[in-house]
Amino acid sequence: MPHASALTPSVPFLGPHAERYRLSTPHTPRAPKIARDFLVTLIGVQHPSLVEPGTLCMSEVVTNAIRHTRSPRLAIDVSIGDERVLVRVHDNRPCPLPAPKQPRHEEFEHGRGLALVEAHAARWGITFFGGLSPRSKAVWFELRAAAEAPQ
């Protein structure tokens, strides 16, 4: 279940050594691949176990922003902590709200994105910007590294 919030989890939540990166990409069909490659570059060494679920979630959220908004640019923020990664995809269309759904048989190729995000992210949600009359939103998801087994 998504969590709508006034505040997105921020870098301090990820720890004192968290790093934050931002990518701005045009509204183009290449944006999901560019965003996936950006994420792999950032987390591949420190969090290799998060690459697969992270690229899946990134692809779905960016694809939704491309498919359902006319934002000329998307802003993608990636915050990396010791045990967590937080990704935010900003667009300029606060409605309609993204929600997971069960696709009908004829829609099997579409409509599963947020259900996949819900299945692979530790949590996800939507943050609105602009007060009572929102002008934009960020769909965010958090990935958590599995605790390492004691040796």
N, C-alpha and C positions, 0 to 999 in steps of 0.2 A: 504494500500500500504506500503511495507516495506521501511525502510529508511536505505540505506547503508551509513556508516559513517567511518571516520578514527578514531574517538574517540567514545567510548561508554559512555553514561551518567555515571558520576562517583558519588562516595559517597557524595562529597560536594553538589551536585545537590539535594540530598535528605534531606539536612538539617544538622545542626551542631551536632545533636545527633544520626545520622545514625550509624547503626551497620552493619558490613560486615562479612559474613561467607562463608566458602569454603568447598565443598565436592568433593572428587576424587573417582570415581567409575570405576571399570573395564568394558570393553565392554562385557556386559552380558545382557541377556533378563530380568534379575531382576533389571537392572538400573532404568527404569522408576518408579517402585514402591519405590525403595530406595530414589530416588530424590523427589517423592511426599511426602513420610513420613518425609524427611528432611525439606521440605518447611512447612508442617503442624506444625511440632515441632517449627519452627522459627516464624511463623506468626499467629498461632492459637489463641493466647491470645490477642496480640496487634491489629490484623487486622482480626477478625473472618469473616467479610464479603468478604474478599479476598481469603479465603481458597478454595472455590469451583472453581472460575475462575482460581486461581493460580495453583491448582493441575491439572486442565484440560490442561492449557497451558504448564506446566512443563512436563506432560506426553507426549504431542504431540511433543515438541521440543526434548526431550531426546530420544523418540522412533525414530524420524527422524535421529538423530545422530547415533543411534545404527544400524538402517536399511541402511543408505546411506554412512557410513564411516567405515573405518577399524581402527579407532583410538584405540590403546590398552587401553587407559583410557580417560574418559571424566572429565573435571573440571567444576563444577557447582558453580557459585558465586551467593550469595543472599545478597543484600543490603537492609536494612530495615530502612525507614525513618518514620517520624510522619504521613505522609499522603500517602506515596508511597512505593512500593516494586519493586526493579529492580532485574531481574534474568538473568544471562548470562550462556549459555551452550557452552563450548569451545570444539572443536574437531580439528583434524589435517588435515582436507580435505576442502580446500577453494572452490572447485568446485565439482559438479555443485551447482549453487545457489539455495537455497530453495525458492519456490514461491507458493503462494496459487493457487489452481486450482479447477475447477468443475469436480468431478469424473464422469466417464460414469457409467451407471447402473451396469455393471458387476464389477466395481471397488468400489462399494459403501462402503465397509469395509475399503478401503485404499484411500489415496489421499486427505483427508479432513482436515488434521492436521493443516496446516498453515491458512486455512480459519477459523478454530475454534479459533486459536490464534488471528487472526485479529479481530474476532467478540468479544472476551472476554478481550483482553488486551487494555489498554489505547493507547499504541503504541508498535511497535516492529520493529526490524531491524537486520542488519548483520554488524559486524565489522570484518575487515580483519587485519591480523598481518603478517608482513614480507615485507612491502614496495611494490615495483612494481611486485615482484614475491611472492605473498602471500603463506605462509606455513601453515597457520591455520586460523580459523575464530571462532567467537562467534555469535551465534544467541541469541538475547536478547529480553526480553519483559518487559514492565512496567505495573504495576497494580496501580490503584489509589483508595484510600478509598473515599467513597461517603461523601460529606460534611454532618456533623451532623446537624440535624434540630435544630433551636434555641428553647430554652425552655422558 
